[in-house]
Amino acid sequence: MSKLVEKLSNKFNEWRQEAKKIIEQHGSTVISEVTVSQGYGGMRGVRSLICDTSRVPQEDGLIIRGRHLKELIHLTPEEILFLLLTGELPSEEELEELKSELRKRKSVSQYVWKVLESMPKDSHPMVMFNTAILVMQKESIFAAEYEKGLRKEEHWKPTLEDALNIIAKLPAIAAGVYRIRFNKGQIIQPDPGMDLTGDYVHMLGLPNPDPNFYELIRLYLVAHCDHEGGNVSALTTQTINSALSDLYYALSGGFNGLAGPLHGLANQESLKWVMKIIERYSGAPSVEQIKELIQETLNAGKVIPGYGHAVLRITDPRFEAFLNFGKKHFPDDPVFLTVSRMYDVVPGELKKIEKIKNPFPNVDAASGSLLYHYGLTEYSYYTVMFAVSRSLGLSAQAVINRGMMSPLIRPKSVTTEWIKDAVKK
Ligand code: HAX
């Protein structure tokens, strides 16, 4: 790993100097103000975190290290990981070194399978996945080095080791969760010669996988990789890691947040909603039937899964990438057809509700229909696949935070009494 470590050493020297200078010269410049509504409103829009792996302008969508997702969707997860970490795309040699490091670290210890196999058969796949990450904590290189005594400047090195170990093992763990949870037979061992995407496809073990399924999984692993620093899973992961809890604790905790229906679980909820309407009308529904279901869902006090966003105010470019994939490969598939017909109807209906700030689809509205087409029909599994991809961005953010020697995350809370006094003044 000498090339990546050397590159990051140089980058951190440069980035630390840059941050130091910015703080020295402009430390007291105000970048955000917090209103009472924001205090009560989940801190929406408060600029108070630094995250350099990616940013999400509300009118553009995901930009990774200065490059729009649209320019990157043809790449592999390994190339994206290098870009997230260093800010540069890898040379051929750098990519080969990273791939070979990941290949070496694939194997999952037997005790992890024992834990997964002993879990209740109706455990949610995300509980199994997050448990597997947490139970591997004893393998943390960071925790071991910290125990021995580790200078702050060096914290990023064992964090990078943990990141590569975890990222290398997650496809096997995710595929193992699929096979154990849904009674698919024996776990399939990793193939040391395969890349992340190929091995994940191999270990899922779907019968007769279509060659385009590989292409979908590659796209899936790239599109979900990162979404700046303030979303629930990113903020949770970095908050935990800021206490110098290692990446096993931090990622497992962050992914517990990803498992919420307002966040990554929306992909499961979205397909469940689509299947409900297909079942009810025995096929792809009409525009009127979709409108009916929207009304029924809203009247029941539920959200329309896969629509809306805390930051975006446009159709999510990640949704567009998935929609284009479906249009190219199976435009007439009834599930996909329903998803694309929903896109014609839902935004118009949500626009009629004033409080909804973004009526457009997010990443979770289409991805499930594509997996379903290729035979991955167990939709409670979909968030696990999201998490495999998001581990790239969250691990890169953690390595960078340790490299930048970022402090403990500790904002200040106030009481309702304090607010009442403050508004009187
Ligand atoms: N359906 C119904 N109502 C919606 C809605 C939707 N899709 N999107 C927003 N609203 C409602 C909110 O529930 C909120 O209502 P209340 O004030 O009564 O609580 C109101 O509109 C204002 O919300 P907002 O400011 O537009 O959106 P938020 O920043 O508060 O929330 C969410 C953003 C993504 C959580 C929201 O749009 C939502 O619940 N969407 C459906 C679930 C979903 O798709 N989540 C995945 C988001 C992407 C992601 O993180 N993936 O991992």
Residues whose N, C-alpha, C, O or C-beta is under 5 A from the ligand:
A	BS01	HAX	P261 L262 H263 G264 A266 K302 V303 I304 P305 G306 Y307 G308 H309 A310 K355 I356 K357 N358 N362 D364
